[in-house]
Amino acid sequence: MAAFAPRFPVPSLALVGIVSTLLALTLTTVISLSSMRDFKQRAAIVVVTNDVMNRIDDISALMTDAQSAVRGYVISGNETFLVPYRAAIDALPLQLAELNGLMDGKPEPLRELASLAALANESLAIGERVVQTRRSDAGGAMDLVTSGAGDEVQNRIRTQARRMIAAEQTLLAGREIAAAESASRASLLVALGALTGALISGAAFLLLRVENRKRRSADLALAGANSALMQRACQLENTNKELESFSYSVSHDLRIPLRAVSGYARMFEEDYGDRVDAEGLRLLAVIRDNSKRMGDLIDDLLAFSRFGRQAMQQERIDMRSLVDSAIRLVRRDGDDVTVHIEIGNLPRGVGDPALLQQVWVNLLSNAFKYSAMRAPPVIRIAGTDDATETVYSIADNGVGFDMQYYGKLFGVFQRLHSADAFPGTGVGLAIAQRIVTRHGGRIWAEAVVDQGATFYFALPKQEISP
């Protein structure tokens, strides 16, 4: 009797095993991606809910600042006290509109927001009535303040804000649970997929061992590469979560107590300033100045983090137009029209216009600041082209710096001059370096003490597809 030949020879069975493994991994990947998309959507909703609570809290704080500003004006008659009040009038409609957009058309939150808006506008109206009365009748304005009408509205605003935040916290708890469950499901599917793939790969491995030892080695190498790729993906995901958590902690957990410190110090000065001696008033001013400085540091740190993650839109740039725009921004912010600026040839470059404009703004701001005491301040801007890169420069006749400290120049929060002489946080150059580096370029500087400084940055030549 002839020997029975197997229907599928060993190589064919090995091929079936490989195909089965790929199909299982493909199916698992599709299901896992679907679960991850669901998880990301739920996580995005959680972020929106946190944003809604932050904005509600910001509106409540804005109204408190406005009321404090009006009280300060009534007590002192000094119009500068009204700056926060006028800022609140300008900012409130925008904040309400942004918050309205985050409500996603839900009836109940929109009704609660309408109530908060009505109370905020009522508070501003009371403030305006007090301000107008103070201009003609100081005693009448003080009577309006002490009548308690403004305090009653402020209490209603805080109550309404707490109620809205409590409702959002309830929603947040449910959404976080749903997001966690979605993440667990995604993890379980990935684990099951990995297990299924491992089992089928094991069977295929046994067949391939009979067929060819070389193929077994290739499979082992592929498995190792897949494992390293999964570990790298997990590390990147954890890093992104840590960055998001850090940004939220800085923007929310640190800003609120900082605002409270500054606000209560201002309220104490306004309400009890006539009972505190000169040293006490000086200490209050120190508290407020340092609160503002820490707020600036937090904002700059967030900007440094944001510019490192912001997506880049590469295009060919008219660098002269970009520089002109940056100069207008710096002059507007600094209200400085006395600086003499000379602009030479500026070749076109390739990069993200918004990010590179920030580089110019930061370098120009430094040039304006450190040459402000010269008579006259002079800034020279130029560019050169070669085969591999385009180099831009900005030179000033300011105070310069000692090149032995050059190593600290582009560090975060590193300063070569005192904050008393030249205000700032020491993040501008670090942001500029991060942006230029992301473009594949380089940035450096040369300086002489009391003779000025020149900053350079180079962008590589690139071709942009039409």
Secondary structure, DSSP 8 states (H G I E B T S, - for coil): ------SS-HHHHHHHHHHHHHHHHHHHHHHHHHHHHHHHHHHHHHHHHHHHHHHHHHHHHHHHHHHHHHHHHHHH--GGGGHHHHHHHHHHHHHHHHHHHHTTT-HHHHHHHHHHHHHHHHHHHHHHHHHHHHTT-HHHHHHHHHTSHHHHHHHHHHHHHHHHHHHHHHHHHHHHHHHHHHHHHHHHHHHHHHHHHHHHHHHHHHHHHHH-HHHHHHHHHHHHHHHHHHHHHHHHHHHHHHHHHHHHIIIIIIHHHHHHHHHHHHHHHHHHGGGS-HHHHHHHHHHHHHHHHHHHHHHHHHHHHHHHHS----EEE-HHHHHHHHHHHHHHHHT----EEEE-----EEE-HHHHHHHHHHHHHHHHHHHTTSSS-EEEEEEEE-SSEEEEEEEE-S----GGGGGGTTSTT--SS-TTTS---S-HHHHHHHHHHHTT-EEEEEEETTTEEEEEEEEE------
